[in-house]
């Protein structure tokens, strides 16, 4: 059933996703062409177009799918969705899996577009034009100071940081569509998301305070080192600038897990289209 529902998600969103991909492709093509000219000012505009396309595609896709999720679940077509002879949690699972899958696909597209534009960017930066050689050199360079398992964990965490957004967006859309917030229309999800943002900031702060570790260089290699939040705040300008705190990561994923559980509960008990 989930596969069938995801097929319907594909049919409903393929036009939207194709449009976003087409816009990104056009921006990258135009930005690459302008950057290749090397003309002062013009090449800067081209670089900005590249940054906008490469940096904005994944967030744009996720936000667009969230709007579609809200409209198809709680908007005018929500009555049809909720009347399907399928458990609400199954519908939600299919929609979320689709959003996560497309987020990964968008990330792959971004990497592909970056590789395509890299020879031009490399000429401007004065570096190697083959993107795969650059990737190999970066990996080898980091592997000299960072244990390979830690590198792999870093890549997994990076991908995980991208995938948490659809979960949080869908939470805001779902809870913001419950009574009485559903009377505000789109304002309900927006208010919930703003509240979630504030709560997340508090939880992240607490996470860094409770877990006194960070990622820094120790004995010539990158690894986990002691890092105390309040000591760093008291140090002011003398605070360590070469250590990345790690306490926010479990806190962030706990917040996301809570969002997921609450959204499932919303689909089970709280949905109202009145």
BELMO-V709787 format. One record per pair of residues at least 6 apart in sequence whose C-alpha atoms are under 7 Angstrom apart, sorted by the first residue. I is the first residue (numbers start at 0). J is the second residue. D is the distance in Angstrom with one decimal. If there is no record, write none. Layout:
BEGIN
I_J_D / I_J_D
END
This chain:
BEGIN
1_89_6.6 / 1_93_5.3 / 4_93_6.0 / 5_93_5.5 / 5_94_6.8 / 5_97_6.2 / 16_60_7.0 / 23_52_5.0 / 23_56_6.6 / 26_48_5.9 / 26_49_6.5 / 26_52_6.0 / 27_48_6.8 / 27_49_5.2 / 27_52_6.3 / 29_45_6.9 / 30_45_3.8 / 30_46_6.0 / 30_48_5.1 / 30_49_5.3 / 31_45_6.2 / 31_116_6.0 / 31_119_6.6 / 33_41_6.0 / 33_42_5.3 / 33_45_4.7 / 34_41_7.0 / 34_42_4.0 / 34_43_6.8 / 34_45_4.8 / 34_46_6.0 / 35_42_6.9 / 35_119_5.8 / 36_42_6.4 / 53_109_5.6 / 56_105_6.9 / 57_102_6.2 / 57_105_5.6 / 57_106_6.3 / 61_98_6.9 / 61_102_6.6 / 61_165_6.2 / 64_98_6.5 / 65_168_6.3 / 65_169_6.3 / 69_172_5.8 / 70_76_6.6 / 70_77_6.6 / 71_77_4.9 / 71_80_6.7 / 72_80_6.0 / 73_176_6.6 / 73_272_6.2 / 87_266_5.4 / 87_267_6.3 / 88_263_6.1 / 88_266_5.9 / 88_267_6.6 / 98_165_6.6 / 99_162_6.1 / 99_165_6.9 / 114_130_5.7 / 117_128_6.6 / 117_130_6.3 / 118_128_4.5 / 118_129_6.7 / 121_127_6.1 / 121_128_5.2 / 127_133_6.5 / 144_219_6.8 / 144_220_4.6 / 144_221_5.8 / 145_220_5.8 / 145_221_5.1 / 163_255_6.4 / 166_255_6.7 / 166_258_6.9 / 166_259_6.2 / 167_255_6.3 / 167_258_6.1 / 170_258_5.6 / 170_259_6.8 / 170_262_5.2 / 171_188_4.8 / 171_191_5.2 / 171_192_5.1 / 172_188_4.6 / 173_262_6.3 / 173_265_6.7 / 174_188_6.9 / 174_262_7.0 / 174_265_6.6 / 175_181_6.2 / 175_187_4.2 / 175_188_4.0 / 175_191_5.7 / 176_187_6.2 / 176_188_6.6 / 177_269_6.1 / 177_270_5.9 / 177_271_5.9 / 178_271_6.4 / 180_187_4.9 / 181_187_5.9 / 199_254_6.8 / 202_250_6.2 / 203_247_4.7 / 203_250_5.5 / 203_251_6.4 / 206_246_4.8 / 206_247_5.2 / 206_250_5.3 / 207_228_6.3 / 207_244_6.7 / 207_245_6.9 / 207_246_4.0 / 207_247_5.4 / 208_227_6.9 / 208_228_5.4 / 210_246_5.0 / 211_225_5.9 / 211_226_4.9 / 211_227_4.9 / 211_246_6.9 / 212_223_6.5 / 212_224_5.6 / 212_225_4.5 / 212_226_4.6 / 212_244_6.1 / 212_245_5.9 / 212_246_6.7 / 213_223_5.6 / 213_224_5.4 / 213_225_6.1 / 213_226_5.3 / 213_242_5.9 / 213_243_5.2 / 213_244_4.0 / 213_245_4.9 / 214_221_6.9 / 214_222_5.6 / 214_223_4.8 / 214_224_6.0 / 214_242_5.4 / 214_243_5.0 / 214_244_6.3 / 214_245_6.7 / 215_221_5.4 / 215_222_5.6 / 215_223_6.2 / 215_224_6.0 / 215_241_6.3 / 215_242_4.6 / 215_243_6.6 / 216_222_6.0 / 226_244_6.7 / 231_238_5.0 / 231_239_6.9
END
